[in-house]
């Protein structure tokens, strides 16, 4: 898979960056090549903030980033950094999954607070945990709160590579939408609690996507068969369900490539980031059910041979 939209960014125009936070070690959230660029090209390298679950990476990061300043964020222990209060915690559910080591980060600056969910899925169906998250977003002194979430655009995307007919695609799109709608209904269970997070008119649920696609070196028609459910679809579904249930919070989409101004839980301005160049338009990634393009699935069995790591390092 590759990144969509493809982008270029100027490291010099990003200066200064005070810190980089790594929520977990999946490579769509921890890109080693970007880290190398930042540490090699910035006049003053940023601090690196790690959840305690990534402590095992410290020797590797120290070796390749030339002894960076590293702050390890413990669980449920607030720390200060350059005028911000940082709090990290985990949500370990009853069913094991590969996202349990994702540290949710809560950043507070005065009366403003941002909760960054990353790839975690907060267990809001658990009453006491829901009360805790509600307290974070609507606690005393908080005038504006953002719940930043990564919603998985890949619902149906990987399966979409294997469709062999238009009928298969139509069925897949229906299943993917049903799964998305079911997830939305589970998220917005009505609550009469006046301090519930979804009853806060200054709480903004801001949604962004995974941003993954097939490599652009392949046939460009791949961009029309991989995305049966989009972030815009998710936002519309959440807004409709929230309205039906009488919920008061706001719901919006993160616009790729833009700096967002949020006031009182509402996006008041979006401005293109001057240091970022987008190479793809969102409109070019539109799911086309009837497209007569059915490529073979581009994968192979896992290789059992022992790799020559010296050759790999040379290539990297």
Phi, psi and omega per residue, in radians:
X1 nan 2.762 3.113
X2 -2.243 -3.089 -3.105
X3 -1.618 2.371 2.984
X4 -2.322 2.292 -0.074
X5 -1.299 2.640 2.997
X6 -1.166 2.587 -3.065
X7 -2.601 2.758 2.964
X8 -2.171 2.498 3.073
X9 -2.375 2.613 3.138
X10 -1.673 2.040 3.124
X11 -1.122 -0.720 -3.102
X12 -1.050 -0.674 -3.106
X13 -1.316 -0.230 3.099
X14 -1.448 -0.297 -3.060
X15 -1.130 2.354 -0.006
X16 -1.635 2.550 2.936
X17 -1.911 2.164 -3.063
X18 -1.500 -0.532 -3.110
X19 -2.787 2.692 2.984
X20 -2.135 2.243 3.113
X21 -1.855 2.325 3.109
X22 -1.956 1.939 -3.072
X23 -1.308 -0.627 3.117
X24 -2.894 3.061 -2.900
X25 -1.680 0.186 3.057
X26 -1.215 2.427 -2.904
X27 -1.313 -0.066 2.937
X28 -1.529 -0.003 3.058
X29 -2.168 -0.189 3.120
X30 -2.421 1.646 -3.107
X31 -1.721 1.885 -3.070
X32 -1.089 -0.544 -3.109
X33 -1.219 -0.637 3.074
X34 -1.177 -0.729 3.094
X35 -1.022 -0.766 3.134
X36 -1.061 -0.752 3.123
X37 -1.045 -0.801 -3.108
X38 -1.087 -0.806 -3.070
X39 -1.288 -0.458 -3.128
X40 -1.495 -0.505 -2.967
X41 -1.904 -0.334 3.121
X42 -1.362 2.420 3.112
X43 -1.040 -0.677 3.111
X44 -2.213 1.798 -3.074
X45 -1.049 2.548 -3.141
X46 -1.301 2.880 2.951
X47 -1.294 2.729 3.119
X48 -1.999 2.095 -3.125
X49 -1.806 2.091 -3.075
X50 -2.038 2.428 2.907
X51 -1.199 2.708 -3.104
X52 -1.026 -0.449 -3.140
X53 -1.224 -0.224 3.097
X54 -1.849 0.263 -3.138
X55 -1.019 -0.479 -3.125
X56 -1.129 -0.296 -3.132
X57 -1.500 -0.147 -3.022
X58 -0.988 -0.838 3.137
X59 -1.035 -0.685 3.135
X60 -1.171 -0.762 3.135
X61 -1.137 -0.695 3.113
X62 -1.125 -0.643 -3.103
X63 -1.223 -0.666 -2.999
X64 -1.743 -0.274 -3.140
X65 -1.930 0.291 3.038
X66 1.039 1.053 3.043
X67 0.944 1.111 -3.123
X68 -1.255 2.768 2.973
X69 -1.275 2.143 -3.071
X70 -2.135 2.246 3.037
X71 -1.969 2.146 3.101
X72 -1.655 2.157 -3.087
X73 -1.637 1.973 3.127
X74 -1.325 2.933 -3.126
X75 -1.413 2.358 3.066
X76 0.936 0.718 3.105
X77 -2.453 1.860 -3.072
X78 -1.194 2.413 3.073
X79 -2.294 2.754 3.121
X80 -1.818 2.502 3.090
X81 -2.591 1.935 3.063
X82 0.872 0.790 3.080
X83 1.515 -0.020 3.087
X84 -1.855 2.592 2.988
X85 -1.766 2.211 -3.107
X86 -1.992 2.334 3.090
X87 -2.372 2.251 3.114
X88 -2.095 2.534 3.067
X89 -2.675 2.889 -3.140
X90 -2.009 2.774 3.051
X91 -2.194 1.631 -3.126
X92 -1.686 1.959 -3.059
X93 -1.537 -3.012 -3.123
X94 -1.329 -0.502 -3.122
X95 -1.816 2.203 -3.133
X96 -1.112 2.453 3.068
X97 -2.641 3.012 -3.047
X98 -1.556 0.262 3.109
X99 -2.039 0.118 -3.047
X100 -1.228 -0.280 3.123
X101 -1.612 0.133 3.093
X102 -1.321 2.094 3.090
X103 -1.514 2.127 3.024
X104 -1.305 2.270 -3.091
X105 -1.911 2.297 3.074
X106 -2.023 2.089 -3.111
X107 -1.969 2.209 -3.111
X108 -2.134 2.310 3.037
X109 -2.336 1.784 -3.098
X110 1.089 -2.130 -3.116
X111 -1.620 0.171 -3.117
X112 -1.962 2.459 -3.111
X113 -2.502 2.461 3.081
X114 -2.204 2.221 3.007
X115 -1.829 2.110 -3.091
X116 -1.854 1.884 -3.051
X117 -1.385 -0.479 -3.041
X118 0.939 -2.250 -3.104
X119 -1.663 0.077 3.103
X120 -1.238 2.802 3.020
X121 -2.187 1.810 -3.040
X122 -1.148 2.368 -3.080
X123 -1.422 1.198 -3.078
X124 -1.271 -0.134 3.063
X125 -1.339 -0.216 3.109
X126 -1.580 2.043 -2.992
X127 -0.952 -0.813 -3.065
X128 -1.219 -0.644 3.107
X129 -1.187 -0.693 3.102
X130 -1.080 -0.688 3.091
X131 -1.079 -0.685 3.141
X132 -1.125 -0.810 3.138
X133 -1.142 -0.680 3.096
X134 -1.078 -0.701 3.104
X135 -1.100 -0.694 3.133
X136 -1.088 -0.731 -3.035
X137 -1.542 -0.333 -3.074
X138 -2.279 0.353 -3.106
X139 -1.200 3.014 -3.128
X140 -0.987 2.345 3.063
X141 1.484 -0.050 -3.135
X142 -1.642 1.983 -3.121
X143 -1.693 -0.326 -3.101
X144 -2.634 2.188 -3.094
X145 -2.320 2.428 3.095
X146 -2.080 2.262 3.019
X147 -1.843 1.697 -3.076
X148 -1.580 2.097 -3.032
X149 -2.250 2.567 3.024
X150 -1.713 1.905 3.068
X151 -1.691 2.422 -2.939
X152 -1.403 1.800 3.041
X153 -1.186 -0.177 -3.056
X154 -1.406 0.051 3.070
X155 -1.019 1.970 -3.130
X156 1.468 -0.193 -3.053
X157 -1.229 -0.863 -3.137
X158 -1.114 -0.709 3.102
X159 -1.129 -0.515 -3.120
X160 -1.096 -0.432 3.119
X161 -1.152 -0.410 -3.059
X162 -1.691 0.012 3.134
X163 -1.115 2.407 -3.098
X164 -2.033 0.080 3.115
X165 -2.765 2.866 3.058
X166 -1.054 -0.670 3.128
X167 -1.059 -0.718 3.095
X168 -1.026 -0.733 -3.120
X169 -1.173 -0.699 3.126
X170 -1.088 -0.758 3.124
X171 -1.119 -0.781 -3.132
X172 -1.052 -0.779 -3.138
X173 -1.068 -0.722 3.106
X174 -1.098 -0.775 3.131
X175 -1.116 -0.743 -3.114
X176 -1.117 -0.724 3.111
X177 -1.160 -0.703 3.124
X178 -1.096 -0.732 3.109
X179 -1.087 -0.742 3.133
X180 -1.120 -0.783 -3.136
X181 -1.125 -0.657 3.105
X182 -1.114 -0.719 3.118
X183 -1.119 -0.667 3.124
X184 -1.148 -0.761 -3.138
X185 -1.136 -0.607 3.087
X186 -1.208 -0.569 -3.137
X187 -1.220 -0.696 -3.018
X188 -1.837 1.006 2.989
X189 -1.208 2.216 -3.106
X190 -1.005 2.522 3.118
X191 -2.409 2.358 3.095
X192 -1.588 -0.056 -3.121
X193 -1.204 2.061 -3.055
X194 -1.114 -0.428 3.141
X195 -1.716 0.262 3.091
X196 -1.116 2.590 -3.070
X197 -1.054 -0.580 -3.118
X198 -1.442 0.006 3.047
X199 -1.777 0.148 -3.122
X200 -1.618 2.005 -3.115
X201 -1.320 -0.040 3.031
X202 -2.011 0.395 3.029
X203 -1.856 2.197 3.136
X204 -1.974 2.110 2.990
X205 -1.592 1.914 -3.060
X206 -1.866 2.131 -2.933
X207 -1.950 2.260 2.981
X208 -2.252 2.932 -3.021
X209 -1.863 3.099 3.124
X210 -1.272 -0.500 3.101
X211 1.181 0.577 3.138
X212 -1.912 2.625 -3.111
X213 -2.740 3.140 3.031
X214 -1.341 2.623 3.109
X215 -0.985 2.442 -3.079
X216 -1.241 -0.196 3.070
X217 -1.206 -0.346 3.100
X218 -1.370 3.099 3.115
X219 -0.957 2.244 -3.105
X220 -1.081 -0.269 3.110
X221 -1.182 -0.259 3.044
X222 -0.978 -0.564 -3.083
X223 -1.180 -0.230 -3.126
X224 -1.807 0.037 -3.110
X225 -2.191 0.108 -3.010
X226 -1.863 -0.105 -2.929
X227 -2.302 1.278 3.135
X228 -1.161 -0.478 3.106
X229 -2.172 2.285 -3.081
X230 -2.006 2.918 3.107
X231 -1.092 -0.648 3.094
X232 -1.062 -0.650 3.078
X233 -1.108 -0.742 -3.131
X234 -1.107 -0.765 -3.136
X235 -1.085 -0.782 3.132
X236 -1.069 -0.746 -3.124
X237 -1.157 -0.722 3.133
X238 -1.156 -0.729 3.136
X239 -1.089 -0.758 -3.121
X240 -1.126 -0.775 -3.120
X241 -1.174 -0.715 3.118
X242 -1.091 -0.722 3.135
X243 -1.136 -0.714 3.127
X244 -1.062 -0.598 -3.083
X245 -1.639 0.104 3.086
X246 1.219 0.500 -3.136
X247 -1.483 2.628 -2.936
X248 -1.923 -0.172 -3.105
X249 -1.247 2.919 3.129
X250 -1.766 2.679 -3.123
X251 -2.333 2.272 -3.123
X252 -2.621 2.932 3.112
X253 -1.836 2.496 3.011
X254 -1.322 2.193 3.139
X255 -1.535 2.103 -3.082
X256 -1.054 2.335 3.058
X257 1.472 0.136 -3.087
X258 -2.090 2.608 2.957
X259 -1.583 2.237 -3.070
X260 -1.824 2.351 2.987
X261 -1.794 2.151 -3.113
X262 -2.050 2.170 3.119
X263 -2.242 2.210 3.126
X264 0.913 0.732 3.079
X265 1.272 0.447 -3.138
X266 -2.463 2.381 3.058
X267 -1.279 2.009 -3.112
X268 -1.757 -0.281 -3.109
X269 -2.775 2.479 3.009
X270 -2.230 2.170 3.140
X271 -2.223 2.308 3.097
X272 -0.978 2.355 3.120
X273 -1.248 2.143 -3.050
X274 -1.193 -0.333 -3.098
X275 -1.611 0.076 -3.033
X276 -2.151 2.314 3.066
X277 -2.037 2.051 3.079
X278 -1.504 2.318 -3.105
X279 -1.756 -0.086 -3.111
X280 -2.346 2.549 3.061
X281 -1.687 2.439 -3.108
X282 -1.015 -0.597 -3.092
X283 -1.111 -0.361 -3.125
X284 -1.410 -0.058 3.112
X285 -1.981 1.198 -3.069
X286 -2.041 2.253 -3.076
X287 -1.185 2.160 -3.127
X288 -2.015 1.772 -3.064
X289 -1.042 -0.711 -2.973
X290 -1.621 0.151 -3.124
X291 -1.143 2.158 -3.116
X292 -1.412 1.107 -3.096
X293 -2.346 1.941 -3.078
X294 -2.306 1.341 -3.070
X295 -1.281 2.724 3.036
X296 -1.159 2.592 -3.121
X297 -1.150 2.118 -3.050
X298 -1.465 1.287 3.102
X299 -2.561 2.979 -3.120
X300 -2.568 2.816 3.091
X301 -1.091 2.689 3.054
X302 -1.063 2.409 -3.131
X303 -1.470 2.349 -3.097
X304 -1.678 -0.149 -3.099
X305 -1.265 2.696 3.119
X306 -1.345 2.248 -3.106
X307 -1.418 2.619 3.034
X308 -1.537 1.727 -3.011
X309 -1.188 -0.527 3.100
X310 -1.115 -0.712 3.093
X311 -1.141 -0.700 3.113
X312 -1.077 -0.797 -3.136
X313 -1.073 -0.690 3.142
X314 -1.111 -0.738 3.122
X315 -1.142 -0.718 3.136
X316 -1.127 nan nan
